[in-house]
Amino acid sequence: MTHSAFPSSKGQITIPFPIRKKYGISENTPVQIIDSDNGVIQLRIMSVIDYSDIEYFENDTEVGLKFRKGIDPKVLIDKIQEIDG
């Protein structure tokens, strides 16, 4: 599916409704913009983790995070590294 848009005077482009609906994009959805340096710009829809699902812990031997819904910290670290390049 292809859509066309013109940037506003402020450089803003509206994401078409069918795409916003398909991916659940709202005004609170973070979107990563990726410039591939060859004229192609990608949008990546980011997931938001509810902070109430994260527990910080610290003891004599370690410091870390626990995810109440079972997110594997290794998966999270891999994803962060993937985003950061």
Residue frames as qw, qx, qy, qz and C-alpha x, y, z in Angstrom:
[[0.000, 0.891, 0.455, 0.000, 0.00, 0.00, 0.00],
 [0.442, 0.096, 0.028, 0.891, 1.43, 3.39, -1.00],
 [0.067, -0.901, -0.403, 0.149, 0.34, 6.81, 0.25],
 [0.444, 0.418, 0.025, 0.792, 1.58, 10.26, -0.74],
 [0.327, -0.844, -0.338, 0.257, 1.90, 13.30, 1.47],
 [0.361, 0.694, -0.076, 0.618, 3.34, 16.80, 1.33],
 [0.479, -0.250, -0.482, 0.690, 5.30, 18.18, 4.28],
 [0.109, -0.932, -0.344, 0.035, 3.77, 21.19, 6.02],
 [0.230, 0.873, -0.202, 0.379, 5.69, 24.45, 6.34],
 [0.490, -0.700, 0.471, -0.217, 7.08, 23.02, 9.61],
 [0.241, 0.436, -0.861, -0.099, 8.22, 19.82, 7.87],
 [0.503, -0.031, 0.749, -0.430, 5.46, 17.68, 9.40],
 [0.416, 0.071, -0.737, -0.529, 3.89, 14.79, 7.50],
 [0.712, -0.144, 0.329, -0.603, 0.64, 13.13, 8.55],
 [0.106, -0.116, 0.983, 0.090, 0.69, 9.34, 8.76],
 [0.489, -0.118, -0.486, -0.715, -2.40, 8.21, 6.80],
 [0.671, -0.273, 0.310, -0.616, -5.30, 6.87, 8.86],
 [0.952, 0.075, -0.234, -0.182, -5.22, 3.29, 7.46],
 [0.605, 0.345, -0.574, 0.431, -1.59, 2.95, 8.58],
 [0.185, -0.410, 0.505, -0.737, -2.26, 4.53, 12.01],
 [0.827, -0.167, 0.097, -0.528, -5.19, 2.16, 12.49],
 [0.888, 0.214, -0.406, 0.007, -3.27, -0.92, 11.31],
 [0.586, 0.229, -0.553, 0.546, -0.38, -0.30, 13.73],
 [0.503, -0.706, -0.474, 0.153, -2.32, 1.31, 16.58],
 [0.421, 0.130, -0.104, 0.892, -0.50, 4.63, 16.28],
 [0.183, -0.891, -0.414, -0.023, -1.81, 7.48, 18.42],
 [0.115, 0.906, -0.177, 0.368, -0.37, 10.80, 19.59],
 [0.561, -0.693, 0.431, -0.140, 1.37, 8.89, 22.42],
 [0.964, 0.102, 0.185, 0.159, 3.03, 6.29, 20.19],
 [0.249, -0.733, 0.442, 0.454, 6.78, 6.79, 19.78],
 [0.830, 0.541, 0.127, 0.050, 7.98, 6.48, 16.20],
 [0.532, -0.505, 0.408, 0.544, 11.62, 6.05, 15.26],
 [0.575, 0.797, -0.039, -0.179, 12.70, 7.69, 11.99],
 [0.731, -0.280, 0.472, 0.405, 15.54, 5.89, 10.21],
 [0.408, 0.827, -0.228, -0.311, 17.50, 7.60, 7.42],
 [0.920, -0.007, 0.327, 0.217, 19.21, 4.96, 5.31],
 [0.227, -0.654, 0.363, 0.625, 21.26, 7.61, 3.45],
 [0.237, 0.021, 0.768, 0.594, 20.01, 6.46, 0.05],
 [0.312, -0.107, -0.309, -0.892, 16.77, 8.44, -0.19],
 [0.597, -0.364, -0.677, -0.229, 14.75, 5.88, 1.80],
 [0.193, -0.353, 0.510, -0.760, 13.36, 6.92, 5.18],
 [0.494, -0.269, -0.823, -0.084, 11.76, 4.26, 7.38],
 [0.459, -0.503, 0.228, -0.696, 9.37, 4.68, 10.29],
 [0.458, -0.037, -0.870, 0.180, 9.61, 2.13, 13.07],
 [0.577, -0.612, -0.163, -0.516, 6.75, 1.92, 15.55],
 [0.194, 0.340, -0.754, 0.527, 8.17, 1.68, 19.06],
 [0.608, -0.487, -0.621, -0.086, 6.60, -0.20, 21.94],
 [0.183, -0.631, 0.336, -0.674, 6.10, 1.48, 25.28],
 [0.528, -0.150, -0.792, 0.266, 6.73, -0.48, 28.45],
 [0.473, -0.769, -0.201, -0.380, 4.47, 0.40, 31.35],
 [0.162, 0.567, -0.597, 0.544, 6.78, 1.51, 34.16],
 [0.678, -0.378, 0.354, -0.521, 4.53, -0.16, 36.72],
 [0.987, 0.112, -0.086, -0.077, 5.59, -3.49, 35.16],
 [0.628, 0.468, -0.428, 0.450, 9.27, -2.82, 35.92],
 [0.675, -0.737, -0.027, 0.012, 10.86, -3.30, 39.32],
 [0.332, 0.724, -0.501, 0.340, 14.33, -1.99, 40.11],
 [0.873, -0.479, -0.078, 0.043, 16.37, -4.11, 42.53],
 [0.299, 0.711, -0.513, 0.377, 19.72, -3.72, 44.22],
 [0.870, -0.493, -0.025, -0.002, 21.52, -5.98, 46.68],
 [0.523, -0.697, 0.400, 0.283, 25.08, -6.73, 47.80],
 [0.568, -0.152, 0.671, 0.451, 26.04, -8.45, 44.54],
 [0.263, 0.315, 0.670, 0.619, 23.88, -7.04, 41.75],
 [0.244, 0.451, 0.182, -0.839, 21.72, -4.24, 40.45],
 [0.077, 0.097, 0.831, 0.543, 19.01, -4.80, 37.88],
 [0.517, 0.056, -0.044, -0.853, 15.47, -4.74, 36.62],
 [0.240, 0.176, 0.953, -0.061, 12.72, -7.32, 36.94],
 [0.360, -0.005, -0.392, -0.846, 9.87, -7.32, 34.48],
 [0.506, 0.019, 0.648, -0.570, 6.64, -8.45, 36.13],
 [0.805, 0.400, 0.086, -0.429, 5.20, -9.63, 32.81],
 [0.881, -0.086, 0.429, 0.182, 8.22, -11.78, 32.08],
 [0.523, 0.830, -0.194, 0.013, 10.26, -9.75, 29.60],
 [0.893, -0.106, 0.011, 0.437, 13.66, -11.37, 29.23],
 [0.196, -0.886, 0.134, 0.397, 16.27, -8.66, 29.98],
 [0.489, -0.218, 0.622, 0.571, 18.62, -10.19, 27.38],
 [0.352, 0.593, 0.635, 0.347, 15.97, -9.66, 24.70],
 [0.044, -0.968, -0.208, 0.132, 15.55, -6.06, 25.86],
 [0.391, -0.673, 0.372, 0.506, 19.31, -5.42, 25.76],
 [0.492, 0.107, 0.686, 0.526, 19.55, -6.96, 22.27],
 [0.236, 0.795, 0.522, 0.202, 16.72, -4.72, 21.02],
 [0.181, -0.938, 0.012, 0.295, 18.33, -1.61, 22.51],
 [0.451, -0.432, 0.543, 0.561, 21.63, -2.49, 20.84],
 [0.437, 0.412, 0.687, 0.409, 19.81, -3.09, 17.56],
 [0.100, 0.935, 0.340, 0.022, 18.20, 0.36, 17.75],
 [0.294, -0.869, 0.202, 0.344, 21.42, 2.10, 18.74],
 [0.692, 0.680, -0.243, 0.000, 23.31, 0.42, 15.92]]
